């Protein structure tokens, strides 16, 4: 993204270019603030291929990271240590990595909230 994007809570940015390749390690960070008291808000959704999806959400005041393979959730991480609906700026960093285990490749996500205070 060439410059920071700012939203008023009712906007979306989408890239549908099939020529974009995401290679690991892959890093993405974003900053957000909200006062929404309940419900679910999507901060980021990344589709990897036809069946994999990575989501960053605010769910009932807390950050949630989840990975879906088809309709099945294969990983969920909730940051229940900190409420993020306090109107303050919060920072999220996601790093996707891979490692070889024999012939298999394993993928790992490292998620940091508020500059490594919560992981």
Backbone as CSV, one residue per row, in Angstrom:
resi,resn,N_x,N_y,N_z,CA_x,CA_y,CA_z,C_x,C_y,C_z
1,UNK,0.855,-1.160,0.000,0.000,0.000,0.000,0.906,1.229,0.000
2,UNK,0.752,2.116,-0.944,1.671,3.246,-1.062,1.568,4.269,0.063
3,UNK,0.404,4.404,0.682,0.268,5.363,1.766,-0.765,4.833,2.758
4,UNK,-0.733,5.335,3.986,-1.712,4.865,4.981,-3.135,5.167,4.529
5,UNK,-4.042,4.274,4.868,-5.450,4.449,4.565,-6.188,4.772,5.863
6,UNK,-7.160,5.664,5.786,-7.944,6.049,6.954,-9.410,5.784,6.652
7,UNK,-10.126,5.237,7.626,-11.520,4.877,7.434,-12.360,5.447,8.560
8,UNK,-13.641,5.622,8.284,-14.555,6.137,9.297,-15.400,5.042,9.930
9,UNK,-15.048,3.798,9.714,-15.781,2.690,10.306,-16.753,2.024,9.361
10,UNK,-16.925,2.588,8.181,-17.872,2.031,7.226,-17.232,1.917,5.851
11,UNK,-15.996,1.481,5.785,-15.278,1.427,4.515,-14.532,0.111,4.386
12,UNK,-14.045,-0.151,3.166,-13.330,-1.378,2.909,-12.337,-1.149,1.779
13,UNK,-11.175,-1.796,1.876,-10.199,-1.814,0.796,-10.094,-3.258,0.341
14,UNK,-10.092,-3.471,-0.958,-10.050,-4.834,-1.479,-9.117,-4.892,-2.673
15,UNK,-8.298,-5.941,-2.729,-7.462,-6.213,-3.891,-7.884,-7.557,-4.446
16,UNK,-8.176,-7.609,-5.707,-8.602,-8.852,-6.337,-7.674,-9.252,-7.459
17,UNK,-6.433,-8.825,-7.412,-5.467,-9.120,-8.458,-4.931,-10.540,-8.265
18,UNK,-5.221,-11.463,-9.165,-4.750,-12.838,-8.979,-3.242,-13.003,-9.135
19,UNK,-2.550,-11.967,-9.604,-1.105,-12.061,-9.788,-0.319,-11.728,-8.524
20,UNK,-1.014,-11.336,-7.453,-0.325,-11.022,-6.210,0.043,-12.321,-5.509
21,UNK,1.315,-12.457,-5.175,1.790,-13.649,-4.482,2.225,-13.255,-3.080
22,UNK,1.709,-13.967,-2.106,2.129,-13.756,-0.723,3.105,-14.865,-0.382
23,UNK,4.309,-14.474,-0.027,5.347,-15.443,0.319,5.679,-15.299,1.800
24,UNK,6.072,-16.387,2.406,6.461,-16.349,3.806,7.967,-16.175,3.914
25,UNK,8.463,-15.447,4.886,7.662,-14.797,5.905,6.883,-13.616,5.330
26,UNK,5.685,-13.433,5.843,4.783,-12.367,5.407,4.387,-11.560,6.629
27,UNK,4.526,-10.251,6.536,4.233,-9.355,7.657,3.138,-8.386,7.253
28,UNK,2.221,-8.122,8.161,1.262,-7.046,7.959,0.975,-6.429,9.324
29,UNK,0.869,-5.128,9.335,0.517,-4.461,10.582,-0.547,-3.421,10.292
30,UNK,-1.308,-3.128,11.313,-2.333,-2.104,11.185,-2.584,-1.496,12.546
31,UNK,-3.111,-0.289,12.508,-3.507,0.408,13.724,-4.989,0.700,13.615
32,UNK,-5.674,0.645,14.754,-7.109,0.886,14.762,-7.514,1.443,16.120
33,UNK,-8.686,2.033,16.133,-9.311,2.405,17.399,-10.817,2.308,17.214
34,UNK,-11.494,1.977,18.291,-12.937,1.806,18.235,-13.543,2.050,19.610
35,UNK,-14.817,2.373,19.594,-15.610,2.475,20.819,-16.821,1.544,20.739
36,UNK,-16.836,0.695,19.716,-17.950,-0.240,19.522,-18.032,-1.166,20.733
37,UNK,-19.214,-1.252,21.338,-19.331,-1.973,22.604,-19.586,-3.466,22.456
38,UNK,-20.146,-3.919,21.344,-20.412,-5.345,21.187,-20.458,-5.698,19.704
39,UNK,-20.587,-6.988,19.432,-20.654,-7.450,18.055,-19.277,-7.795,17.511
40,UNK,-19.221,-8.001,16.200,-17.983,-8.384,15.531,-17.683,-7.403,14.411
41,UNK,-16.446,-6.967,14.334,-15.984,-6.089,13.256,-14.752,-6.729,12.633
42,UNK,-14.705,-6.772,11.319,-13.562,-7.332,10.613,-12.520,-6.249,10.413
43,UNK,-11.312,-6.486,10.902,-10.194,-5.578,10.662,-9.475,-5.946,9.373
44,UNK,-9.310,-7.251,9.140,-8.613,-7.715,7.941,-9.055,-9.135,7.627
45,UNK,-9.216,-9.405,6.332,-9.505,-10.755,5.862,-8.627,-11.017,4.653
46,UNK,-7.844,-12.092,4.721,-6.941,-12.447,3.629,-7.314,-13.840,3.149
47,UNK,-7.578,-13.961,1.870,-7.839,-15.265,1.272,-6.555,-15.777,0.661
48,UNK,-6.163,-16.968,1.051,-4.950,-17.603,0.528,-5.384,-18.808,-0.287
49,UNK,-5.379,-18.664,-1.587,-5.872,-19.736,-2.441,-7.386,-19.779,-2.402
50,UNK,-7.941,-20.905,-2.805,-9.391,-21.041,-2.875,-10.031,-21.452,-1.557
51,UNK,-9.238,-21.986,-0.626,-9.862,-22.561,0.572,-9.360,-21.998,1.893
52,UNK,-8.247,-21.293,1.933,-7.696,-20.806,3.202,-8.029,-19.334,3.409
53,UNK,-8.255,-18.974,4.676,-8.599,-17.597,4.998,-8.002,-17.242,6.353
54,UNK,-7.442,-16.042,6.457,-6.912,-15.514,7.713,-7.727,-14.276,8.049
55,UNK,-8.243,-14.221,9.279,-9.080,-13.097,9.710,-8.521,-12.459,10.970
56,UNK,-8.559,-11.142,11.009,-8.326,-10.364,12.220,-9.635,-9.662,12.522
57,UNK,-10.164,-9.894,13.714,-11.481,-9.385,14.073,-11.434,-8.691,15.423
58,UNK,-12.425,-7.829,15.644,-12.741,-7.380,16.994,-14.056,-8.070,17.312
59,UNK,-14.016,-8.892,18.336,-15.216,-9.647,18.712,-15.524,-9.356,20.171
60,UNK,-16.642,-8.671,20.387,-17.066,-8.310,21.751,-15.930,-7.711,22.564
61,UNK,-15.331,-6.657,22.041,-14.327,-5.833,22.739,-12.908,-6.377,22.693
62,UNK,-12.689,-7.574,22.122,-11.367,-8.196,22.130,-10.915,-8.532,20.711
63,UNK,-9.612,-8.582,20.504,-9.051,-8.959,19.213,-9.056,-10.479,19.084
64,UNK,-9.425,-10.942,17.901,-9.390,-12.377,17.594,-8.650,-12.568,16.275
65,UNK,-7.737,-13.542,16.260,-7.037,-13.982,15.056,-7.537,-15.390,14.770
66,UNK,-7.949,-15.650,13.527,-8.412,-16.995,13.201,-7.985,-17.388,11.797
67,UNK,-7.809,-18.691,11.626,-7.442,-19.271,10.337,-8.507,-20.308,9.998
68,UNK,-9.033,-20.212,8.782,-10.034,-21.159,8.317,-9.500,-21.929,7.128
69,UNK,-9.814,-23.191,7.091,-9.527,-24.048,5.943,-10.885,-24.534,5.474
70,UNK,-11.365,-23.945,4.388,-12.750,-24.178,3.980,-13.655,-23.544,5.014
71,UNK,-14.616,-24.290,5.517,-15.529,-23.796,6.552,-15.023,-24.093,7.965
72,UNK,-13.940,-24.846,8.087,-13.441,-25.287,9.392,-12.399,-24.323,9.947
73,UNK,-12.595,-23.891,11.198,-11.577,-23.097,11.893,-10.475,-24.037,12.336
74,UNK,-9.259,-23.772,11.889,-8.129,-24.619,12.273,-7.270,-23.953,13.333
75,UNK,-7.450,-22.649,13.551,-6.707,-21.955,14.607,-7.495,-20.725,15.037
76,UNK,-7.526,-20.483,16.339,-8.165,-19.294,16.895,-7.312,-18.793,18.048
77,UNK,-7.071,-17.495,18.061,-6.321,-16.870,19.145,-7.084,-15.629,19.579
78,UNK,-7.535,-15.612,20.830,-8.228,-14.461,21.390,-7.313,-13.736,22.359
79,UNK,-7.295,-12.413,22.273,-6.501,-11.578,23.182,-7.427,-11.047,24.275
80,UNK,-7.723,-11.876,25.244,-8.669,-11.522,26.300,-8.033,-10.677,27.399
81,UNK,-6.735,-10.389,27.269,-6.044,-9.600,28.295,-6.371,-8.114,28.210
82,UNK,-6.829,-7.662,27.029,-7.031,-6.221,26.859,-8.287,-5.949,26.034
83,UNK,-9.130,-5.079,26.565,-10.295,-4.611,25.809,-9.806,-3.541,24.839
84,UNK,-10.218,-3.648,23.586,-9.738,-2.691,22.589,-10.805,-1.677,22.191
85,UNK,-11.957,-1.677,22.855,-13.006,-0.709,22.527,-12.949,0.521,23.428
86,UNK,-11.741,0.915,23.797,-11.540,2.025,24.723,-11.316,3.366,24.027
87,UNK,-11.392,3.390,22.701,-11.179,4.637,21.961,-9.718,4.989,21.770
88,UNK,-8.813,4.194,22.326,-7.374,4.424,22.173,-6.856,3.694,20.931
89,UNK,-5.719,4.143,20.402,-5.104,3.485,19.259,-4.444,2.176,19.705
90,UNK,-4.674,1.135,18.931,-4.059,-0.176,19.168,-3.331,-0.606,17.904
91,UNK,-2.253,-1.333,18.086,-1.416,-1.782,16.971,-1.418,-3.303,16.914
92,UNK,-1.609,-3.860,15.720,-1.545,-5.302,15.495,-0.474,-5.600,14.470
93,UNK,0.331,-6.605,14.736,1.344,-7.084,13.793,1.162,-8.585,13.651
94,UNK,1.073,-9.050,12.410,0.958,-10.480,12.131,2.143,-10.886,11.270
95,UNK,2.808,-11.951,11.682,3.905,-12.522,10.911,3.552,-13.981,10.641
96,UNK,3.479,-14.346,9.364,3.260,-15.734,8.979,4.585,-16.314,8.547
97,UNK,4.953,-17.451,9.144,6.227,-18.104,8.851,5.984,-19.560,8.484
98,UNK,6.991,-20.156,7.881,6.924,-21.583,7.581,8.197,-22.258,8.060
99,UNK,8.084,-23.552,8.303,9.263,-24.337,8.669,9.094,-25.729,8.090
100,UNK,10.213,-26.326,7.745,10.207,-27.674,7.177,10.314,-28.691,8.294
101,UNK,9.507,-29.721,8.214,9.565,-30.844,9.143,9.582,-32.105,8.287
102,UNK,10.789,-32.497,7.893,10.907,-33.602,6.940,10.405,-33.141,5.585
103,UNK,9.435,-33.836,5.051,8.858,-33.461,3.761,7.705,-32.479,3.915
104,UNK,7.221,-32.311,5.147,6.064,-31.454,5.398,6.496,-30.017,5.665
105,UNK,5.671,-29.088,5.244,5.856,-27.684,5.571,4.793,-27.292,6.579
106,UNK,5.214,-26.701,7.680,4.294,-26.250,8.715,4.277,-24.731,8.709
107,UNK,3.098,-24.179,8.935,2.941,-22.736,8.964,2.605,-22.285,10.379
108,UNK,3.157,-21.124,10.745,2.966,-20.587,12.079,2.677,-19.094,11.966
109,UNK,1.784,-18.618,12.797,1.477,-17.193,12.850,1.933,-16.643,14.192
110,UNK,2.611,-15.531,14.144,3.041,-14.818,15.340,2.251,-13.517,15.334
111,UNK,1.399,-13.324,16.333,0.515,-12.158,16.379,0.865,-11.338,17.609
112,UNK,1.132,-10.059,17.402,1.486,-9.154,18.504,0.450,-8.037,18.584
113,UNK,-0.011,-7.749,19.780,-0.950,-6.665,20.010,-0.270,-5.611,20.861
114,UNK,-0.378,-4.379,20.448,0.166,-3.230,21.153,1.664,-3.359,21.409
115,UNK,2.387,-3.520,20.308,3.850,-3.490,20.304,4.459,-4.513,21.264
116,UNK,4.004,-5.739,21.147,4.578,-6.861,21.885,4.172,-6.912,23.349
117,UNK,3.232,-6.077,23.773,2.754,-6.176,25.153,1.925,-7.428,25.341
118,UNK,1.235,-7.859,24.264,0.382,-9.048,24.308,0.687,-9.869,23.074
119,UNK,0.918,-11.206,23.238,1.184,-12.076,22.108,0.707,-13.473,22.399
